[in-house]
């Protein structure tokens, strides 16, 4: 990283040291933080735009509140880099998202300042309310703050938390970080003046005393409440949405004016009960390419030049990602059949469904960060003859499990659930690894589960799903596919696998993209005189029992390989078949053991779990005593 001279950055290694800065020095410290994050992420990729937008209010929070005794609960967590740096992790920040380094998200085991772990959205209000209620019961006097973005606020769990919080007297502050790229008119002098009044300790003390005095006069209380709402709606043009949850609403306020934020937070700190502060920020603030560029790209841009903003190319552009194959195939199917529609919970670009949106916007639905709703919405579409292709990242699908069972499988509706980022995903780590879907869906009646080995297989499986008109899960990994796409799509027989390589000593049964490593391992072992057969099972459910019967008859050693947990996965299905049939052969299952796999590169994660090429070879040689 460049040798940059910072004015205040190195003087702050804790919130206590931050508090030694004067109010006038805080903005310069924020500038140092912003420069440090940009230059750090330019060579060690991470979440950029969201973190640049959260610097000032993060500094203000640690300046005003007494952390870690006071708890800050971060939603999603990819906006917490400044928080990590302030709380003593600056010197380790170069290890962010690397194996054995800092996590890209808050982790309770990493720091006492990380009061709650987060990787998925919309959890902060519920978690913070639980913390606040515990602090109240323990009479600690500690404060609790939940920080949630406007996107995460679209999740149903956030509203469940708000609904519950408003019915309590918990000392909870919810900060709504509104970082939309298009924002309503500037706050203005009048709004700032009214904000100063409504957040002042004196004003709220008078208001609170008046409210108590009128406790025996419900009619007068209603009049006072109506006057308050009229003033706020008429002068501030604010919605009563949050106050309808009985959350006292303050704002909006400029989320990049650190001095004003310190004043507002200092006033709100003195107010009891549940309250919400609405701040407006700009994603990518202070770094022109991120601030003015494509927000999806600069959310996590990979490596880039910190001075020019020019991004490095990460892969041969001639090779397609699995997600691109999905996006192009979905458009192909939509052109072919007017019943086909696309549904995604805020992963339009990440899933490449934007390809469909660009040509057929009326048949593409981004429903916001609401995975359960995405599934049930798709089920509703299916009841009227549509064929929804609902794309959700595998780890996010965990949040919609009941919806799949109750609304899709139970009613046997033709919803095609495409699970992107299945298996190990790399630097995002345990919160984002998609290792459970094969196991948790295999037990659900009416579901068909497929896993393509490459992009061509993904295309074929999507064509097969359209023709099958049944509930189907197609899971595929993050990253680049191997092989070329055929001109004509093939309808694959459901429940039928295929042989990839002949062999006599041992057989590998793989599912999905792990088949590529299985073939490579077999080729390496062949050079050492070990003959390995390889079968691509293609379908986790129904599993190909003809292949299982054949290998049970011809092999004593069976190795299964899957990019998922081995307990309950495809390896378990094979072992169950052999046990129930009384077959005398050994099944060795390779995949993810009973553990959460921490952040690292995908290659490092697979090596740790033992199902990369080297791990497969080592296992087979051990089984054959070679």
N, C-alpha and C positions, 0 to 999 in steps of 0.2 A: 504494500500500500504506500502511496506517496507520503513524503515527509512534509506534513502540514503542521504549521504552528497554530495551536489553539490557545485562546485567551483564558478560558475557564474550565475546559473539559477535564484536565488532569487534576484540578483542585477538588473535584467532586467524585468521591467514591462511595457515598452513602447519602441518604436523605438528610442526615444530621449535617453533613458538610454542605449540602445544597442550601440549607436554611441559613448558612453563614453569608451567602451572597445577598446583596441588597436588591431591592425591587428593580432598580435601574440596571443591575447587572444580569438579570434573569434572561432578557431577550438575547443578549450576547451569548449566554450559555446555551440557549435554544439554537442559536445559529451554529455554535460549535457542534452540538449534538447532530444537527441536520447534516453538516459537512461530514462528520465522522460516519454516520449511517450510510450516506451516499457512497463514500469511498470504500467502506467495508464491503458493502453489497455489490460493488462494481466488480470485485474479484472473488467474492464468496457469495454466490447468489442466495437471495431470500426474498421476503415480501417487502417491497420498496414503497409503493405509493401510499398504502394505508399507514405505514409507520411515519412517513414524512408529514402526514396530515394530523398525527396525534401528539406531536412533540410538545407544543405549548401547554395543552391541558394536562399532559402527564407531569410536566415540570411543576405546574401549579398545584396539582393534587399532592405531590410529595412535599411541596413547600408548605402547604396549609395543614395537611393531616399528619398524624403521628404514626406513620407506618414503621414496622409491621403490626403494631398493636391495633391500629386502624386498618381495616382490610379493604384492598382494591381487588375486585373480581372482574377479570377481563373477559369479554365475550369473544368467542373464536380464538383470540390470542395472537393473531398475526398483526396486531397493532401495538404490541407490548415491547418492542425493541428498546425504546427510550427508557421504559420502566426497568428493563434488565440492566441497562448501562448505568442508570442512576443508583441502582441497588447493589453495586459492587461487582458487576460482571463485565466491566469494560475491557479489562485485560484478557478475558477469555472469549470476547465477542468474535474473534477471528475463527473460533471453533464452532460457531453457530451452525446447526443442522449437519454437522459432521459427526462421524462415528466417535463415540465416547466424549463428544463435546456438548456445548449448550444445545438445548432443544429450541426449535423455532417457536415454541409455544410455552405458556406458563406451566411450570411443573412444581408440585409441592415438594418433591424430593430434591429439587435443585436449589431452592432458596426459601427462607422463611417469609420473604416478601411476596412469594407466589401463593396467595391464600387459597386458590382453587385452580385445578388444572383445566385447560380448555383447548379444544381443537375443532370441535363442531360448534355451530352457531346457536344463539338464542337461549343459552343456559344461564347467563350471568344473573338475571333478576331472581330466578328461583333459588340459585345457590346463595346469592347475597342475602336474600330474605331469610334463608335458613341460618346463615351466620349471624345476621342482625338479631333474630329471635333468641339465639343461644346467648349472645352478648347481653340481651335484656334480662334473660332468666338468671344470668350469672352476675348481674348488676355491675358489669365491668366498666360501663361508661364509654367503651370503645365505639368508634364510628364504622359504618360499612358503606362502601360505594360500589355500585355496579356500573360498568362502562359497556354500552351496547351501541352498535352501529345501526343506521337506518335500515340497512338490508337485513340484518339479523332480527330487527324488530318485526319483520314480516312473518317470522316463525311463530307458530301457535303457542309454543312453550313460553315465549316472552309474554304473551297476553295472559296466559294462565298465571304466571308469576305476578304480573301487574294486578290482576283481579284479586289475588290472595293478599298482596302487599297492601292494597288500599283498604282492606278489611281489618288491618292490624294497626297497632301504634308503634311498629318497629321503627327505629331510628335508621332509616335507609334513604340514601340518595342514589337515584338512577341518573346517570349522565347519558343522554341520547346524543351520540356523535353523528350528526347529519352531514355526510360528506358527498351528497349528490353532486354530480357534475353541473347540474342546472339548479340554481338556488333562487329563492324568492328575493324580492328587492332588499337592498341593504338595510340593516337594522335601523339606522337613522338616529338623529339626535333625540327626538321625542321618545322613541322606543327605548333608547339607552337610559334616558332620564327616568322613565317609568320603571324600567328594570331595576335601577338603583334604588328607587323607592320601595318597590315590592319585595326586594330581597333584603332590605335593611332590617337590622335587629329591632330598632325602635318601632318601625311600622308594624312588623309582625307581632311584637309584644302587645301593642295596642289592639291589633286585630284579634289576637288570642284572648286577651282579657275581655274584650267586648263579647266574644263568642261564649265565654264562660258565664258572663253575667246574664246572657239571654238564654241560659239552659232551660229555664222554666217558661220561656216564651217561644214556642216552636214557630209561630207565625212570623215573629220579628226575625228569627234566625233565617227563615226562608227569604224574607225581604233583603236581609244583609247579603245572603248568598247570591240572590239575583242581581243586586247592585254590583257585586264583585264581578260576576260573569259578564254583565253588560259593559262594564268598564274595560275588561280584558278583551272581549270580542269586538267592541266598537272602536277602541283606541289602538289595541295591539293587533287586531285581526288574527287572534289565535284560536285554534280549535279547542273545544272542550273535551276532546277525546280522552286525554289523560286524566283530566279532572272528573270525568265520568267514572273513572276507576277510583275516585277519591284520593288521587295523587296530586299534591299541590304542584302546580306547573309554573316554571320560571323560564324565561327566555323569549325568543332566541337571542343568543349572545355570540359574538365573534370568537371562535375557538382558536384564533391565532394571536389574540391580544392577551399576552400572558399577565400583564399588570391588572387588567380588568378581571381576568379569570381568578386571580388571587383574591381580589376584593370580593367578588361574587361568592366564591367558595368559602371564604372566611365568614361571610354573612350567613350562608346556608348551613354552615357547620353548627351554628347556634340554634337553628330551628329544629324542634323535635318532630318525629313522625315521618311518614313516607312522603317523598317529594321527588320531582323530576326536573332536571336542568337540561334545556335544549340548547346545544351549541352547534354552530355551523363551521365546518372545516372544509378544506380543499385537499383532495387526494393529490399526492405528489408535491405538496406545498414547498416552494423554494428551489425546486429542481425543474427547470423549464421543460425538458423533454417529457418528464412524467406528469407535470402539471397540465400541460397543453396537449399531450399525446393521447394515444389510445389507452383508456383506463384498464382494459383487460390485459394488454401487453405489459404495462408498467406495474401491474399488481405484483407480478413475479417475473421480471424480465430476463433472468439469467445474467450472464456476464455482460458488462457494457463499459464504455469509456466514461469515466466520471466527469471529464471535462466537456466532451462533445455529445454524450448520450448515445453514441453509435453502439448498437448491440452486436455481440459476436454471434456468428452462425454456429448452432450447437450440433448440427448433424447434416449429413448429405441430403440436400433438398430433393434428390431423386427418390429417396425412400420415404414412404408414407407412414404416418402414425396410425395405430388402430382407430383412433377417434376420427381421423379423416375418412377412413374406409367406411366407418359407420355413417358419417354425415353424407357422403356421396351416395351410398347405397340407399339411405332413407329417402333422399330426393329421387333417386331412380325408381324406388317402389311407389312413391307418391305420384310420380308421373304416370305410372302403370295402373294404379288403382286409386280411385277417388276416395276410398274409405280410409286410406292411410293418413294418420296425423302424427305429429311429434309433440311430446310433452316433456318438460324438464323443470326441476326446481332450481332456477337461477344458475344453471350450468350450460347456458346457451352456447357460448364460445368454447368452454372447456370440453364439451361433448361434441363439438362441431355441428350442432343442430342449427347453427346460424346459416349453414349452407341451405337448409330447407327454408328458413325464415326469409332469406334474401329473395328467393323465387316465389314462394308460396306463403306469405306471412299469415294469411287467414287459416292456414292448416298447421301452424306452429304455435305452441302455447308455452311461454315461460311463466310459471305460476308463483315465482318468488321462492324464498328459502322455506319451503313447506313440503317436505318429502311425503309425509302421510297424505296430505291433500293431493299431491301429484298422482299418487296411486289410486285414490278413491275417485278423483276427477276422471282419470283414465277409465276406471271401471264404469262410471256413468256414461262416458262416450261409447264404450263397448256395448252397453245395453241397447243402444240405438243403431247398431250395425257398423260402427266405426272400428278400425283396427289401430289402436294407439300403440306407438312405439315410445315407451316411457324410459328416458335415459337418466339414471341416477348413479352417482359414484357408489361403488360397493360399500364403503364404510358408512356412507350416508343412508344407504338402504336399510341399515340396521334400525333406523328411526321409524321406518314405515312397515315393520314386520307384521304388526297386527292388521294393518290395512291390506297387505297382500293376502293374509290368511282369510280374513273376514269378508273382504270386499271383492277380491279377485278369485282366489282358489275355491272358496266355498261355493261361489256362484258359477264357477267354471267359465269365466269370461275371457275372451281372446285378447288379453293385454300382453304385449311383448315387452318384458322388462329387460332393458339392456344395461348391464352393470359395468361401467367404465372403471378404470383403476382397480380392478380385481387383483388380489394377491398383494405382494409386497410393492410399496410405492417409492421407497427411498427416503429422501431427506425430510419429508413431513412426518415420518415416524409412526409411532404406535396409534395415534389418534386417527390416522388416515389409511393405514394398511387395510386392505380389503380381504382379510384372510378367512372370514367366517361364513361367507355366503353359501359355499357348497354344502357345508355342514348344516346350517340352519334352514336351508330350503329343501334339502334332501328328504326331510321328514314330513313335508307338507303335501297332502293329497292333491291330485289334479295338476301339479306342476311338472313341466318338462324342463330339464336343465341341460344347457349346451355350453361348451367351451371351445372356441376356435383355436387352432394351433397357429394360424397366420391370418393375414388380411383376406386372402381368397376364401378361406373357410368361414370367416365372419360374414362376408357377403353372401355366401351360400346359405348359411344358417338363417340370415335375415329373410332371404327369399323363401326358405323352407317354413319359417314362422308365419309369414303372410299366408301361405297356402294351407298351413295346418289349422289355423283359426282355433287355437287353444291357448291357455295360459302358459307362457314360456319365459324362461330366464336364459339370457345369453350373457355370459360373463367373459370379459377380456381385459388384458393388462394395460397399464400405462406404458407408453413408449412406442417404439417402432416395430412394425411387423416384419416378418421375414418371408421372402418369396414375391412372386409377381401375381397380379390380378388377371384372371382369365377373361376373355371377351364375353363369354356366355356364362351366366350363373347356373349352378347345378342345384337341384332339389335333392337334399340328402335324406336317406331313409332314417326316420327317427328311431333311436335306440340301436343303431348299427355303427360299430367302430370300423377301423381299417388297419391293415398291417403295413408298417413302414419299413421294416427290415427283418429279414430272416435270421435265425440263429438257433443254436442247439443247447448251449450251456445254461443259460438263464434268460428269463423274459422280463422286459420292462413294460408295464402298463401305465401310460401317461395320459394326462388330461390337459387340454389347452396348450398354451405356449410352452409349457415345460417339455413338450414333445421334441422341441428343437434341441434342448440340452440332452435329452435322452438319446437322440440320434447321434449327436456329436460324441457322447460318451461311448456309445456302441462302436463307433468308428475308431476311437482311440483304443478301446479294449481289443478290437480286432487285430490291431498292430502288435498286441502282446499275446496273441493266440487265444483270446477268449471270444467265443461266439455268442453274441447277444441278439435276441429277437426283440423288436420294439413294436408295440401296438398303440395307436392313438385311439383312445376310447370314444372321443368326441362328445359322448353323452354321459352325464353323471346320473341322470334319471330320465327314462329307463336305461339301465346299464345293459350292455350287450352280453347277455348270458351265453350266447353261442361262443363268443371269444373266451369267456371264462371257462366254459366246459372244455374247450380245446386246450387251453394252457394248463388246466388242472390235470389233463390226461398226459401231457407231454413234458411238463417241467416240474422239477422238485423245488426250484427256487423262483419265486415271483417277487419282483420289486415294483411297487407303485410309486409314482412321482406326481405330486400336485402342488400348485402354488396356493396353498391354503392350509388350514389346520388339519392334522391327520386324524384327530378324534372326531369321528362322525363324517369324515369326508369320503372321497372315492376309495381310498385305501381301505377304509372301514367297510365300505360296501363289498369290496372284493373279499376281504377276510370273512365277512358275514356269509357270503355265498359259499366259500370253501368249508366253513364250519358246519353250516346247515346241511351241506352235501356230504359231510364226512370225508372230505378230500384230505389225503395225507401229503400236504406240501406246505412249505413255509412261505408266508407272506411278510415281506419287509416293507414297511411304509415310510416313504420319504416325503417330507413337507415340513410344516411348522409344528413344533411340539407345543406342549402346554405352557405357553409363554407369550408375552407381548414383545414384539421385536422392535428395538429402539431405532432411532434415526441413523442412517448411514446411506451409502449408495446402494442401489438395488443389488449390484454384484456382491457387495460386502454383506448385505443381509442374507442373500441366498447361500453364500459361503458359510456364514455363521449357522444357518439352519441345515446345511449339509445336502442341499439338492441342486447345487450348481454342477457343472460338468465334472469337476474334480471330486466333489462329494459323491456323485453317482458312481464314478469309477472306483473310488475307495471302498464304497459299500459292497459293490459286486465282488471285488477282489477279496474282501474280508469273508464274504459268504462262501466263496469258492476256495478259501484258504490259499490264495495266491497273492 
